[in-house]
Amino acid sequence: MKYVHKCARLHRREGRNGRPGVDGTPHAILFMTTLISATVLVTVAAFLILGSLQAFSTIGLMEMLGGTLWSPTSYGDQAFGLLPLMAGTFLVSLLASLIAIPIGLGCTIYLAEIAHPKVRLVMKPAIELLAGIPSVVYGLFAMLILQRWVAQVFDLPTGYVALNGGVILAIMMIPIMVSLAEDAISAVPKELREASYALGATRWETMRSVILPASMSGIAAAIILSIMRAVGETMAVLMAFNQMPLLTLDPFSGVQTMTATIAIEMGEAAAGGLHHSALFAVGVVLFIITLAMNSIANWIMGRYSEAYG
Amino acid sequence: MSIFSRNARERIYFTMFRLCGGLVVLTLLMIVSYMIAGSLPVLDLSFLTEPPRGANTRGGILTPMIGTIHLMAIVFVFAVPVGVLTSVYLSEYQRKGWTSWFWNMIISNLAGVPSIVYGLLGLALFVGFIGLGRSLLASGLTLGILALPIVISASREAIAAVPRSVREASIALGATKWQTIWHHVLPYALPGILTGVILAMSRAAGETAPILLTGAAFYMSSMPDSLFSQFMALPYHIYAVATQTMAGMNGSPMVYGSALVLLALVIGMNLFAIIVRKRYQERYRW
């Protein structure tokens, strides 16, 4: 690359057919568009923080993050504690992870190691398609069909409970986890596998003691990224259970996630008001959580590409 | 020692993994077949060509479909040129160093930001600050920003896959850098870029949360007449009918039908992207 850059720079300086700076204009235009996308992308953070300033300064950062009551509409006695919302997001993501991680990993191993190449050829794109289904369709499925099953299996009066959200989020997490983790397993060099077979290990022993440890960081990153999808999901959660900002970890109760809070309450919050600003504060917290998870995944992934780059 | 022999243990584990794989495929089939079965009563051409009537309880889904097509057009016009040009700059002109590290970080992080947060951004920036109001343009631009990281990372990957020898040959023959990019790098990278663009558009078509905050309407009797009017869109239509009408809550064919059409649209675009990518992998093997 360096060589090409050098050539191009030399060329630019001397000009072509005596016309100096032939290449200057595209460079400038490209730089401008990059600047546009940079501005646009940095704006996300700036506008979120601007919007939330009022809430953070009026209510106080600690009172918001540590507050145990979210009751934005009651007059005189408004409370903007984020803990119930964070607990809601935590509960449904936890339930989803408990279901999705074992099934997702099993499916990954099947796809990477056991499936016949022809099955694999069809199944890999099918799982990508599953990842592309819009969340509102998953939400509809949870609301109309899954909910009845949950109510029946656990003998509940209504299926609109946190567990229903956990199940539908698990269904949404699995395809992402599988396609990322499968990439990690396929990236393990062939030599490791062959060495293990040569020592007399069975396919499962090779899998468990050689392939999985070698691709562990890629699999860990896949799991984190899929949990991130569950944390950030709005529509499926919104439609899967009754939204109630309770501070509870009971899977058979309604809860309210951070994402759903923004979606439901933004319509009723007057622009410029405290509630409006508090919802932006919820957005800031959500933004920071996903940023942190993404950075962790990237860091793990970076270490892994160093190992077998 | 375990009571099972090594081979028996392998068989037990592998059966478990097979079941997991089967379960995932079964889920996909189940969701699609429930959508098809639920929508059978309304499944004909008039469902696509008639606007909704009677507060979304009768008629078709023409108005929401037109809205979704408008949104996709705005996303295309905004996100594709900006995204592709940015990725050309980043992969061909940007030198290695802390700035390129900075770009990588921004793009990878923004791809993971929840869509509702993009909705908040659109509400603050386009609806409020720029003053577009709750409108087609505000929603389209919000979705455009959401699609931008997807377009950029796919295009960068496609451009990076073009071997250096192609660039060096072109430069050795006296082409300028831009001529090299335009005539040699971009044509080879085009299928990869196209795949990314289609995936980004399908993502934008299926997103509900951002347009919920920036301008989608529950019901409109007419088509949007300008970029500044409110609009109906397919994903929001599904949510609205399912949660705010009695029939929808009980699973009317109207709501299943809308979901099936959206599913067909998105899966169709994704399939197309997969086919383009596969063709391209077969054609250029460096």
Interface residues (C-beta under 8 A of the other chain):
Chain A: M1 Y3 V4 H5 C7 A8 H11 R12 R16 V22 D23 P26 H27 I29 L30 F31 T33 T34 I36 S37 A38 V40 L41 V42 T43 V44 F47 L48 L50 G51 P102 I103 G104 L105 G106 C107 I109 Y110 L111 E113 I114 A115 M123 P125 A126 I127 E128 L129 L130 G132 I133 P134 S135 V136 V137 Y138 G139 L140 F141 M143 L144 I145 I171 I174 P175 V178 T202 R203 W204 E205 L225 M228 V231 G232 E233 T234 M235 L238 M239 T259 I262 A263 M266 A271 L279 F280 G283 L286 F287 T290 L291 M293 N294 S295 N298
Chain B: R6 N7 R9 E10 Y13 F14 M16 F17 R18 L19 C20 G21 L23 V24 V25 T27 L28 I31 Y34 M35 G38 P81 V82 G83 L85 T86 V88 Y89 L90 Y93 Q94 R95 K96 W103 M105 I106 I107 S108 N109 L110 G112 V113 P114 S115 I116 V117 Y118 G119 L120 L121 L123 A124 L125 G128 F129 I145 L148 P149 I152 R164 R167 E168 I171 G174 T176 K177 W178 T180 I181 L199 S202 R203 A205 G206 E207 T208 A209 L212 L213 P235 Y236 I238 Y239 A242 T243 G251 V255 Y256 A259 L262 L263 V266 I267 N270 L271 I274
